[in-house]
Amino acid sequence: MEYFIDTVALSVNKHGEELCGDQIEIADTKDGKILVLSDGLGSGVKANILATLTSKIAVTMLKENATLDDTIETIMKTLPLCSVRKLSYSTFSIVKASKDGTVNIFEFDNPSYFYLDNGALCEVPKIRREIHGKIVFESSLKMKLGDQLILVSDGVIHAGVGKLLNFGWQWNDVSAFIEDTMRTSGTTSLSHEIMSYTNILYDCMPGDDASVAALTYKEKKTLHLFTGPPKNPTDDKFLAEAFVEARGIKVISGGTTAKIIADKTGNELRVKLDDLRKDVPPTAVMEGADLITEGILTMSRVVDLLKGYRDGIKSTEILQELFEDHGASELSKLILNEASEVVIWLGTAVNPAHQSEGFVFNYQKKVEIVHELKKVLLEMGKEVLLYTI
């Protein structure tokens, strides 16, 4: 059985540095994904260049079907020891994941990964190998739906040194935090919880670059997003038929779009007045639809929430809003937690209401928001199809 491989990549720079000395590289392959977390020696520009070089070499070679052994040997030869500190210029963790759940991991001087089997942390046997004079640990997993693999850089393990903690967060402390978080809030935001707490331990002034990368196996599921009425009213029937025939999660964004589908399918459309808010318009319900939201305002907020989740910006605030009950948060959660593929049905009719004087959004803005949503989804590793009608 083939699964969808979902990934999350989060980093914070050392305080005062414009560039991050960690680098996370994720690439799709024909049968899965490659994930590389590299930590360059020191911080700033030099560390960023070293980490980027390491991750790029790994991803490029593995995508060209080079063996892991050859890839690691090339990295080792390219990045010699620092003559002063006698340390490697870059440490790394390389993950090669297949859609059938087979995962191979190579680690060189990075903190050991965390593996959650059905929500429980598990120890995985590792083989100690010497490649080009360096000690590398190799392990293999057979991951299932819901299993998670989490990688962290030294900046996470050292969080709090000299501030809130004497010796840093330590691997066992992070492990205990993960177990506690799994008991209280589940898997939805584990990576963001780790990064958020890391930042807290640094008193929001990180003393080192810190990164979290996660890989999860999910069931392949399509979310169909219908937004905007068709340009030609004669295509209203086609829109309704596409809605009825769609398989997976069905979301309608926009009152006019929802009314067209309700009229053509004969279903009752009812606004939910119990979730009125000042900043996000209310949702509606109709048979056959998993979620119905307002259009432009809600979609714009969805893009903001997904960007914040993707980048880890103000992650605590973003996570809090994702747990709220309004149209933008509900759609964001469906995308993040359920969908492996998003199919967007974009109607290109100009809404006369959006052309009124004083209305800040217009047709062009709607198109821009949809294309921005597509871009964010692709950057997050989702498969996206966009149809215009």
N, C-alpha and C positions, 0 to 999 in steps of 0.2 A: 504494500500500500504506500502511495506517495503522500507526503505531508507538505504543508507550507512551513517554511523556515522563517520565523520572525526574528528580527534583530533590533537591539537598542544600543546606541553608542552615545556616551556622555563624557564630557571632559570639562575641567576648570583649570585655568592657567595659574601658575604661581603668582602671588600678589606682586603687582608692579611690572609683570611681563606681558607684552602684546601677543606673543606667540606661545603656543603650548608645546612643551617638550615631550608630550605623549602624542602618539598618532594611532588612530583606529581606522583601519581600512577594511571595507566590506565589499565583496564582489560576488556577483551571480555567476554560476557555471551551468553547464548543460544539465548536470545531475544534482545540483545543490548550491551551497554557498561556501565562500572562504572568508574567514574573519581573522584579522591580525591586530594584536595590541602590542605596540612597540613603545619603549620608554628610553629616550635618548639621555645620555650622560649629562648631568647638570640641568640647566634650564635656559629659556630664551631661544634666540635664533639658532645657535649651534646645536642645541638639543633637538630642536624642531627639525633641522635638516637631517640629522642622524636618524631620528625616529622615522621620518618620512622616507628616507632612502631604504631603511630596513623593511618597512611595510610594503613599499612599492616593489622591491625586489621579490618579496615573498608572493604577493598577489600576482604579479606578472608571470613569474615562472610557473606557479601552480596552475594558472589559467591556461598555460601552454602545455599542460600535462607533464611538467617536470616532476620527479619524485620528491617527496618531502626531504629525503636524505640529501639529494643534490641541491635543493633549495637552501637548506640550512647550511650546507658546506659553502655555497656561494656567499651567503650572508656573512659567515664567519671569516672568509677570506677577504671580503670587502671591508669589513669593520675590524681593524686590529685593536690590540689593547692600548689604553691610554698610558703613555710612557711615564707619567707622574704618579697616577693613582693605581696603576696596574689593574684597571677594571675595563671590561668591554665597553666600547663606545655606545652600545645599544643593547638592551635586553628585549625579549619578545615572547609572546605566546601565539602560536599558530593553530587555528582550528579549521579543519576541513570536514564539512558536514554534507552528507548525502540525503536526498529526499526520502530514502527508505529508513532513515534514523541512524545510520552508521556514522559515527563521529570519531575522527582521529585528532589528537592534540599533542603538540610538541611545545615544551616550555624551557626557556633558557633564562634563568636568573630573575624571572618575574615571580610575584607571589603565586602560590598554588591556586588553581581555580576552585570554585564552589559548584558542586553538582547536586541538584535537587531532583530526586526520583519521587514522583507523585507528591511533591510538596515537602519531602523529608530529605535533609542533607545526608549524603552518602559518601563514604570513602571509596576511591577507585584505585586499584593496583596500578603502579607505574613502573616502567622499565627504565633503569638508569643506563644511559648510553654515552659514549664519548665520540664526538664528531669533530674532526679537525682540531683536536686538542681541547675541546670544550665539553662540559657535562650538560647533557640535554635529557630531560625526562619525557618519556613517551607513554601515552595511554590511549585506550580505545573504549568507546561507549556504544551501547545500542539504546538510543533515546526513544521515548514514546510520547504520545500526545500529552502536553502539559508539563513535560520535564523541562528543566531549565539548566543552562550552563552559564555561569557568571565569572567573568574575568575582571581583575582589578590591578591597577598599577601600584607601585610603592607609595605614591602620594596618599592613597586610601589607608594603607596599613600604618603609615607614619602620622596620620591626622591627629592633631592635638599635642604633639611633642612640644614641650616647653610652654604650653598654654593650659589647656584643660586636663591634659594627661601627661604623666611623666615619661612614659615609654611609647607613646603613640597608641593607636587603636588596637593593633596587633591582630593577627589572623584569627585567633580563637575568639577575640571580641567581636570581630565582624561576623564570624560564624554564628555566635550567640544572637547577634542583632538580627541576622537573616531568619533564624528559627523563630524568634519572637515576633518579627514582622509577619511571617507566614501564618502564625497562629492568630494574629489580630486583624490583618487587612488582606491576606491572600496574595496572589501573584500579580495583580494588575499593575502595580507601580513599584515593584521591589527594587529595580535598578535606580529609580529616582529617589526612593527612600534612602538607599545607601549613599547616593551622591549628596542628597540634602543634609544628611547627618554628618557626612565628611566635612562639608562646608561649615556646619555649626561648630564642630570640634576645632576647626581652624579659626573660629571667631570671624568667619566670612573674609579672612585674609590668608588664603592658602600659603603655607610655607613651602609647598612643592606642587608641581603639576599632578593632578589626580584624575583618573579615568575609570569608568565602569563600562564594560561591554557585556551584553547578554544575548543568548541565543535560545530560542524556544521553538518547540514543534507544536503546530496547530493543525486542526482539520481545515482542508481547503473549503472556503466558503465565499460566495459572491454577494456583494452588496450592490443593489441597483439604486441609483440616485436619480430621481426624475425632478428636474428643475426648469421652469420656464415653459410657457405655452408654445406650440409649434408656430413657425412663421406663417404657414398657410393654414387657415382654419379647417380646411378639408382633411388635414392630417391629424385632427383631434382624435379621430377614430383609431388611427394607427398608434397614437400615443397610449390610448386606453388598452389596446390589444397588446402592446409591448409590456405594459404594466401587468396585465393578467397572465401573460405567458412567461414572465420573468421567474426564474427559479433562484431562491436564496432569500436574502433580507431585502425588503422593499421599503424605500424611504422616499417621501415626496417633500420637496422644499419649495414652498410658494403657494399662496392661497388660490391664485388663478389656476395653476397646474392641478391642484387638488380638486378644485371644483369641476374642471373638465373631466378628470378621471372619474369622479363621483357620478357626474351626469351620464357619461357614456356607459358606465358599468351598472348604474342603477343602485349604487350603494349610498347610504346616508353618511353625510359628513357633519361631524359635530366638534365644535371648538371646546377645549378643556379650559374652563374658566378658573379652575382651582390652582393653576400654576402661573398666574399673572405676575409679571415682574416689570420693573421700570426699564431695565437694560436689554432684556431679551423677550420678544413677543411670545405669546402662548402657543402651545401645540394643539393638534386636533387628532381625532380618531376616525377611522373608517375601516370597515371590514376588508381584509386583504393587505392592509398597510401596517408595517411594523412601527413606523414613526412618520408623523406629518408635522412639518415645521413651517414657519414663515420663511420667506426667501432670502433676500439680499442681506438683511441685518444679521440673521442667524448664520448664514453661510460665512459671512465675514468673521464672525466670532469663532466659528469652527476652525477657520484657517489660523487664527491667532492662538487658539488652544493647542492645535496640533503642532504649530511651530514651537510653542513653549515646551511642549512635551518632548519634541524631537531634540531641542537644543539644551534642555535642562534649565532654561532661564526662569528664575524665580520659581523653582520646581515645587516648593511647598504651596505657594498660592495657586499654581496651575493644578496641582493634584487636588487641592481643596475644591476648586471649581468643578473638576471632573466628577467629583462625587455628589455635586448638587443636581437637582432635578429641574432642568430646563432644556429647551430644544437643542441648543448648541452643545451642551454637555452630553446629552443623550446620544446625539449623532456622533460626537467625537468618541464616545465609549464604544459604540457599535463598530466604528472604523478600527479603533485600536485593539479591541478585545475579540472581535468576531470575524472581521473581513480579511481575507487574504487577497481578494481581487475586488476592485471597485469599478463598476460600469456606470458612467455618467451619461444621462440622456438630457442634452441641453437644448431647450426650446429657444428659438432665435427671434420670436416675435417681440416687438417693442411694446412694453407695458405703458399705456398712456399716463397712468398714475405716476410713473417714475419720471415723466417729463415735466411735471408741474413745477412752477416757480418755487424755489426754496427747497426742493427735494435734492438731497446731496448725492443720491445715487442715480445713475441712469443706466441705459442698456449696456453701454460700453463698460461701465463699472462692473456689472454683473458678469459679463464675459471675462473680464480681468480676474475677478474673484474665483471663478470656476477654473481658469487656467492656473491660477496660483495654487488652488487646492490640488489640482492634478500634479503640479510640480512637487509639492510637499509630500504627497502620497508616494510618488516615485522615489523621492529621497529617503523615505522611511522604509523602502523595500516592498511596497505594495505593488501589485500588478494593476494597471489602470487602462481602461478603454473609454474613449470619449466619442459619443455620437451626437451630431447636431441635426435638429429636425425643424 
